[in-house]
């Protein structure tokens, strides 16, 4: 059974029935994570990707909005920090609906992560200085003191990951061996992350 959270306070339990491919696995490939173990996993996967699709309007019943964004920092609590323009469409959407989904892909075969969380916007000059990188002057042409810079903090509360157990080399070898033998020898691991 897996807990799936719709918000910080609304969770439902879902019974997972292995699909036919996973039933052929000679080893367990599901592991749900929480607390420090979940924070470590999301940090590792997000850093491999370095950027994500930042999705807004995810619960409004409309088509959601998405755009690529670079993560400036992931802190020890598992919060994600971004810099954005105060007047951006994204920021306007967050003021109406603070729920977001972040989608990461670290490689073509593994390192996938989806997170749901709450976003807050601040204009904290000290945090802007902490997160600033010179390349950001491409968008914030006045530099670190550009008055248009806003900080977005995403506090994830739930997500799902897909990864390899033993790295890409072992995963690749198992995949090739499985194809030759006609057996499912996938080195993947997946599960929920609850923060």
Residue pairs with C-beta under 8 A, 6 or more apart in sequence:
1 13
1 14
1 15
1 16
2 13
2 14
2 15
2 16
2 32
2 191
2 192
3 11
3 12
3 13
3 14
3 192
3 194
4 11
4 12
4 13
4 14
4 158
4 192
5 11
5 12
5 116
5 157
5 158
5 194
6 12
7 99
7 157
8 118
8 157
16 30
21 184
21 186
22 29
22 30
24 183
24 184
25 184
25 186
26 183
26 184
26 185
29 165
29 186
29 188
29 189
29 190
30 189
30 190
30 191
31 189
31 190
31 191
32 191
32 192
32 193
32 194
33 41
33 161
33 191
33 192
33 193
33 194
34 193
34 194
34 195
35 195
38 78
38 193
38 194
38 195
39 76
39 77
39 78
39 195
41 161
41 163
41 193
42 74
42 78
42 113
42 115
42 156
42 159
42 161
42 193
42 195
43 74
43 78
45 104
45 106
45 111
45 112
45 113
45 161
45 163
46 52
46 71
46 74
46 80
46 102
46 104
46 113
47 74
48 104
48 106
48 107
48 111
49 104
49 105
49 106
49 111
49 113
50 70
50 71
51 68
51 69
51 70
51 71
52 68
52 69
52 71
52 102
52 103
52 104
53 66
53 67
53 68
53 69
53 102
53 103
54 66
54 67
54 68
54 69
54 82
54 90
54 100
54 102
55 64
55 65
55 66
55 100
55 101
55 102
55 103
56 64
56 65
56 66
56 90
56 93
56 94
56 97
56 100
56 119
57 63
57 64
57 65
57 93
57 97
58 64
58 97
58 99
58 100
58 101
58 116
59 97
59 99
60 97
64 101
65 89
65 90
65 93
66 103
67 90
69 82
69 84
70 82
71 80
71 81
71 82
72 81
72 82
72 83
72 131
72 133
73 80
73 81
73 130
73 131
74 80
74 81
75 81
77 155
78 155
78 156
78 195
79 153
79 154
79 155
79 156
80 102
80 115
80 117
80 153
80 154
80 156
81 127
81 131
81 151
81 152
81 153
81 154
82 151
82 152
82 154
83 128
83 131
83 132
83 136
83 140
83 149
83 150
83 151
83 152
84 90
84 91
84 121
84 149
84 150
84 151
84 152
85 91
85 139
85 140
85 148
85 149
85 150
86 123
86 147
86 148
86 149
86 150
87 148
90 152
91 121
91 150
91 152
94 100
94 119
94 121
94 152
95 121
98 118
98 119
98 120
99 116
99 117
99 118
99 119
100 116
100 117
100 118
100 119
100 154
101 114
101 115
101 116
102 113
102 114
102 115
102 117
102 154
102 156
103 113
103 114
104 111
104 112
104 113
104 114
104 115
105 111
105 112
106 112
106 113
107 168
109 164
109 168
109 171
109 172
110 162
110 163
110 164
110 168
110 171
110 188
111 162
111 163
112 161
112 162
112 163
113 159
113 160
113 161
113 162
113 193
114 159
114 160
114 161
115 154
115 156
115 158
115 159
115 193
116 156
116 157
116 158
116 159
117 154
117 155
117 156
117 157
117 158
118 154
118 155
118 157
119 152
119 153
119 154
119 155
120 152
120 153
120 155
121 150
121 151
121 152
122 150
122 151
122 153
123 149
123 150
123 151
124 151
127 151
128 144
128 149
128 151
129 144
131 151
132 144
137 143
140 146
140 148
140 149
142 148
155 195
156 193
156 195
157 194
157 195
158 192
158 193
158 194
158 195
159 192
159 193
159 195
160 190
160 191
160 192
160 193
161 190
161 191
161 193
162 188
162 189
162 190
163 188
163 189
163 190
164 170
164 171
164 187
164 188
164 189
165 171
165 187
165 188
165 189
166 187
170 187
171 186
171 187
171 188
174 185
174 186
174 187
175 185
175 186
175 187
177 183
177 185
178 184
178 185
178 186
